[in-house]
Amino acid sequence: MREISEKIRINHEPNSRRLLDPPFYLREFEEAFRYIIDEYHIPPHDIGVFIPCAVRKPYSTSPSHRLFHKILNSVYADTSYHVAIFGTCGTVPAELECMYPPYAQYHYMLGKCTNQRIKDDFLKIETYRLTEFLEKTADTYQLRIAYCIGAFRRAMARAAAKTGTDILIYPTDPMIERMYNDDCPFPEGSLSMQEYIDEFTEGGLLRAKGGMVDRLEK
């Protein structure tokens, strides 16, 4: 915790320049995260769904999140699942997407970052935040599923391993390897790719729903 905290910048006043900087360093985001972990209550849900943050804010207005929610609502009843957004913002319950600090205002894309130190820092900080969130919600969800690639996926996998949390992570390694293309700016592609969506829906969401049915029938 101390090592991570030392990476959080001391300057507390947000400005337009800092909103273009990596938000995971900013003290405001750490303070908001501490509020979420230490004070905010998430009611129990059957399934916890973890999806990555988006460039357009609020996240729910972005094309990717509109697509994700359309998929989720096609499989689950609205009350059966809870969405948590994670990535450069930290880890944020979806209903707090407009909460201060400026979750709805910052503009940063980790995928365009070429500084390895910043990318390494992100992995450490996000792993720490996901670890604490998974510990906080250990009894909140009966099943968990994540949809993510790249550094977000690595952070989720590390946090799940550290906490011993069972979580279905999609797309799977074989699917990512199948779709990987070195000639593309983002070799792993996009979560909006149909192959990823199909695996997430059929292998992930429907599998999790089936798992819930099995639990209820026991």
Long-range contacts (C-beta under 8 A, 24 or more apart in sequence): 1-128, 3-124, 4-124, 4-125, 4-128, 5-30, 7-121, 7-124, 7-125, 14-101, 14-102, 19-102, 19-105, 19-106, 19-107, 20-106, 20-107, 20-108, 21-108, 22-88, 22-108, 22-110, 22-113, 22-118, 22-121, 22-122, 23-88, 23-89, 23-90, 23-106, 23-108, 24-88, 24-89, 24-90, 24-121, 24-122, 24-125, 24-126, 25-121, 25-125, 26-101, 28-100, 28-101, 28-102, 29-89, 29-90, 29-101, 30-90, 31-101, 32-90, 32-92, 32-99, 32-100, 32-101, 32-103, 33-90, 33-91, 33-129, 33-132, 36-91, 36-92, 36-93, 36-96, 36-133, 37-132, 37-133, 37-136, 40-93, 40-96, 42-82, 42-93, 42-136, 42-137, 42-140, 43-82, 43-140, 44-139, 44-140, 44-141, 45-79, 45-80, 45-81, 45-82, 45-140, 45-141, 46-80, 46-81, 46-141, 46-142, 46-143, 46-212, 47-76, 47-80, 47-81, 47-82, 47-141, 47-142, 47-143, 47-144, 47-145, 47-208, 47-209, 47-212, 48-81, 48-82, 48-84, 48-137, 48-140, 48-141, 48-143, 48-144, 48-145, 49-81, 49-82, 49-83, 49-84, 49-144, 49-145, 49-146, 49-147, 50-83, 50-84, 50-85, 50-86, 50-144, 50-145, 50-146, 50-147, 50-148, 50-156, 50-167, 51-83, 51-84, 51-85, 51-86, 51-146, 51-147, 51-148, 52-85, 52-86, 52-87, 52-147, 52-148, 52-152, 52-191, 53-85, 53-86, 53-87, 53-88, 53-89, 53-92, 55-107, 55-109, 57-97, 57-103, 57-104, 57-105, 57-106, 57-107, 58-97, 58-98, 58-103, 58-104, 59-85, 59-94, 59-97, 59-103, 60-94, 60-97, 63-192, 64-191, 64-192, 67-192, 67-197, 68-147, 68-191, 71-197, 71-200, 71-201, 71-205, 72-205, 74-201, 75-201, 75-205, 75-206, 75-209, 76-205, 76-209, 80-212, 82-140, 82-141, 84-133, 84-137, 86-126, 86-129, 86-130, 86-133, 86-148, 86-152, 86-155, 86-156, 87-126, 87-148, 87-152, 88-122, 88-126, 90-126, 90-129, 91-126, 91-129, 91-130, 91-132, 91-133, 110-150, 110-151, 111-150, 111-186, 119-151, 122-151, 122-155, 123-151, 123-154, 123-155, 123-158, 126-151, 126-152, 126-155, 127-155, 127-158, 127-159, 127-162, 130-155, 130-156, 130-158, 130-159, 131-158, 131-159, 131-162, 131-163, 133-159, 134-159, 134-160, 134-163, 134-165, 134-167, 135-163, 138-163, 138-165, 142-212, 142-215, 143-168, 143-208, 143-211, 143-212, 144-168, 145-169, 145-170, 145-204, 145-205, 145-208, 146-170, 147-171, 147-191, 147-200, 147-204, 148-191, 149-176, 149-188, 149-189, 149-191, 149-196, 150-186, 150-188, 168-204, 168-207, 168-208, 170-196, 170-199, 170-200, 170-203, 170-204, 171-195, 171-196, 171-199, 171-200, 172-199, 172-203, 175-199
